[in-house]
């Protein structure tokens, strides 16, 4: 399958949606997003492969737009993701086959979206897309998590990298930390209070070395880990050029008091 036309199609769909102030823009974007997927499922001899290819193009366009967007534009993209996830799962007329990719239901389980987010996360974390893209991608993941599209594991990755590792975090790093506490800090505080355990998946939610030195042994969220993050931000907030650390600490403190 030649994916170039479908790549261009989804770039156009997402860009037109973000550029429009029309009250019906969300409904139009939703309809245009799902149309190629539904057609491929109904018409292709190998529907799973065809739908997977289209979803890669679709989510690549959406995540790419999120990396280049902030605030209201990202909120609109999150709205589109949640509307997509609420669509009825396409099914063949005989009812014996519904649309799935990798065993996940289209659209309810958002197949390929998580994989695309992880792929882009790794590239952006490595610095290949620039600091603005990295900050924006973290903000997008935080907004998705607040909207019940769970990327809380990504919060742990960022907080571990910048608050639990021995290498000192920069102001830019702490500004990324601040995104999580500002956007969905109250949710992270709740997850910590309830000791929300994320499946380890090879240690994905593990504690960093500085946290481990303080006796925190369990991965996932916990009150002990939350208080460790607070202590690290308090230390950073006392240093010169501490604006980002102070912003992150203030957001964490507001979240904990709600």
Beta strands, then each sheet from edge to edge (+ up, - down):
strand 1: 100-101
strand 2: 104-105
sheet 1: 1+ 2-
end
